[in-house]
Structures are given as structure tokens and as C-alpha cells.
Amino acid sequence: MKVSTEELESRQVVVDIEVDDERVEQALDQAYRRVVGRLKVPGFRKGKAPRGLVERIVGRQALLEDAIEHLVPVVVKEAVEAEGIKPATQPRLEVVSIVPLQVKATVALEPRVELADYRALLPTPESTEVSEAEVDELVERLREGHAEWVPVERPVRVSDRVALDVRAAVGERVLLDTKDAEFVVDPNGVQPTPGFAEQLVGMEPAEERTFSLWLPEDYREPELAGQEATHVVKLHGVKERHLPAADDALASIVGAFENLEQLRAAIARDLQVRKEQESQRKLEEQAVEAVIAGSTVEVPPQVVELEAEHLREQFARSLDRQGITIEQYLRFAKKNEAEFRAELLAEAEKSTRRSAVLSAVANAEGIDGSDAEVEEEIRRATEDSPNSQRLVRDALARPETRERVRSALRERKAVRRLVALATEASPEPASARETHGEAHEQPV
């Protein structure tokens, strides 16, 4: 067997293989043995018909195709191992010629990442200090949430709530005819017609007012868009909003607080927790994005395509739980298959680059996932299943599942490490001190 290799861009290697005729003949003989066991040939016991007769019955071409189908994956595997190549996915195979048998395998390698001085790229954490102004703002929201509408005897102002009869028409076409409707006078809020709220300002209780407004160009009934509508309004009553005072009484209304200071302290604590959580989330996202942006990443297209297929399968399962197929989703979303695939590939490209960079960070920082951690992660993921014990055993028995879980663990640990470095919250391990300030180039 003759083997030659050529490295391509994007972490791919082409392996050209020429198979010896003797190996092809052996594969033909094995194909004959597979076929003869399925044939019933008159005059011969099952599986005993001679090869020449079998070739005349099924055709030599069919026998050759069977032989090649079984031989090609074997010789490709042997060639790839002999060249010391570690594939990231199943190679793409092409039979270039039959005689002699020549095969071309395009092999995707593991992504390669060159990490710069990623510690210098990490963002500064946001401040999570809670100010008095922020507490004041939330107290004000609580006051608004417990406001009361109180009847008043005065003309209408902005922000009042009014009770009124409204009739709107374009010529003989009636658009609206309602009695004793409740309406908050807010020029920026929802209105029957633009400008309606402003027309109510200054009206007195029991007053009736007629005014005209232009319907918008995007009116719900296109044939009426841009036309003038006459509105007849009769005002029945006016209410204004009364906010409770920011005092101990408000604290007792809101919850089991003895006074306003307890309420403010509780608000401050809750706001502190939320700001810390949001800061942590943003810091994780910004840290990872900064390291990705500062790194050189090469990902073979086969790896991206494989990830896109995984994303499609996950999405299909999610839709299936809702009783929807992908085809129905595409119709609802007004997308075609090509657009959907382009979105999946873009998301897969982003996901594979992220995984590759985090794996490289884990390597540089000496981060790993132990067998015990992998098992615990699998148990946690299946604990709500009625067959959790069996699922755990099955998952642990599959090397590819264990490695996928281990990779996810290492990536999460790498993110936490980046956050720790950004906040200077943890000591620097020896592996990091050795590599600090240098560029790391490695397959991941």
C-alpha cells in the first residue's frame, strides 16, 4: 500500500492511498464469501457454489463494489494511523480509480488555537456597589405599584384616569362607540387615535367635546388610513393617582418590615445580589469573548458541519416536545432550508471556536476533569429520569459520552479560571506561571 499526504488550509490533510492488487483480490474473495452464503444455487449446497459461478450470477461489478465498500474504510484507517494523523471527525472518502484501487481521504484535524497573552486581554469587573439613588428608584417603584386612583373635581391633566363616552367616525363609518370607558391620559401610551390624549386635557367633568384627528398611514384598515376622523367625547369623571408616602407605613404594606430603613436595607441586599449575579454573567461572557478575539483559531469545516448537525438534532428534539416539526417551524418563521442551514453553520462556527479556545485555556492552565467529576456530572444530568441508574451505566460505558462530558467540564472550569484571573480572586498555579506572557500554540 502506497500512501502520501498533503496538508491543506483549515486543519485538513489529504491522504492519497494506492492499494496493492493482492489486497484487492483478498477483499474480492471476502466479498464472495459474504455473498455466496446468501445465494441458493441449484446443484450446490448453500455457501458452496464456486466463486466463478457466483460472479456470473451476481456480476463481477457487484462483487467488486461490495469488496471496495468493505476494504476502503479499513485501508484508510490503517493509512491514517501509520501517518500518525489524529482525525477530529470521520474522513471524507473518494474512490479515485478502481484499477489500480486509489482512494483519497480528506481528514479533518483537531482545531488549532494560538493563545496570546490572554491574561492581558481580560476585562475589568464592573462595580457592584449599590448607591442610595438606586435604592431610591426602587422605593419609588414600590410607591407607584401601591398607588391609588382618587376622584377629583377639576379639569383633566396628563396622567389622570378618566371615565368617558367616546364615538369616532369617518363620515358614516363608525370606528369606535363605547360608553363609560376608562382611559389613562398619556400622550405616549396606547390611544384610539394619535393625539387623542392631548384633546382631553382641560376638559371638565360632564363636559362634551368634539374634535377631529387624522388616522395614521399604518391604520389597521388600509382604506381608512390618512383620513380625518371625527371624535365625540363626553367626560363623566376624573381620578388622579395618589402615591403612598415613603415611610414606615409603606414598609408594612410591602412586606413584614417594621420601618422604612428595614425595607431600604432589604432592597439594597436584593439589589446587591442581582448586580453581583449580572456582573458575574457579563464578566464570564466578556472574558471569553476577549480571549477568542485575541486568539488565532483554525477549525476544519467538517467539525463545523458536524456541530451544525448536532444543533439541528437538538433543535428538532426541542420542537418535537412541542409537537412541531422542523418543516412546520420553517413555514412559521418564513425561512427556507438554505437560510436555516446558514444560521446553523454560523452558530456552529461560533460554538466550535469557543470550545477550541476554552480547551486551549484549560491546557495552558493545567485544568482537567476527573473520572469522578465526569460520573457525578452524568448522575446529576439523569437524576430526574425514572431510569437514572441504567442511563448512568450506559453513559459511563460509552467512551465518547465520557469524553464529551469531560470536555464540557473542562470548558466550564476554564471560564471560571478566566473570571478568577480577571478578579484576581485565586492564586496563580504553577502551570500558569510557566506560560504567563508567552504565546501557546497547540492542537486542542
Order of alpha helices (4+ residues) and beta strands (2+ residues): beta-beta-alpha-alpha-alpha-beta-beta-beta-alpha-alpha-beta-beta-beta-alpha-beta-beta-alpha-alpha-beta-alpha-alpha-alpha-alpha-alpha-alpha-alpha-beta
